[in-house]
């Protein structure tokens, strides 16, 4: 039973942590980009959305190059913390954050842009500063879009395979998530175990997508 549940709990924990990070980063980036015009905005937004279209193996390769043991960041982490990022649960979280960030960013940007500017303007006239307008006006009015983005990001993190395999590896009990566990079970001919993990993934993904669809209907 431990062999079965270990990848499940690890996947959920990785997806939850990545979801929290992505929700914060995606909302902050969306706030910065929404309704703002500046030179190079298209390039910045393209970079934000690039992980949506890049092959997962390319994302994993770039993560290894940027954070591997031979990179500047990897060497600094090893020197300061006496550990590496590569092949750790933290690497799995980082891979999940990168591939799920575009979904949260798009949802948050759409939600924030849909907020009526006159409502925000009225709050400013009443004496609210920009932080108060964002926290008490913009965020509550865009909450369904933000929640929908968070749910979709969690679901994407749960199904991440390629980048995780390259960057975090497939160490049972440490970095083995459901997708990598399914792959290894199929490769070794353990189809019943693979089907059990597949069933859990489909159940979780179906529930998450149903929640996202309901949030989308409420937003309209």
Secondary structure, DSSP 8 states (H G I E B T S, - for coil): -HHHHHHHHHHHHHHHHHHHHHHHHHHHHHHHHTT---TTHHHHHHHHHGGGTS-HHHHHHHHHHHHSTTSHHHHHHHHHHSS-STTSHHHHHHHHHHHHHHHHHHHHHHHHHHS-HHHHHHHHHTT--HHHHIIIIIHHHTHHHHHHHHHHHHHHHHT--HHHHHHT---TTTT--HHHHHHHHHHTT-HHHHHHHHHHHHHHHHHHHHHHHHHHHHH-
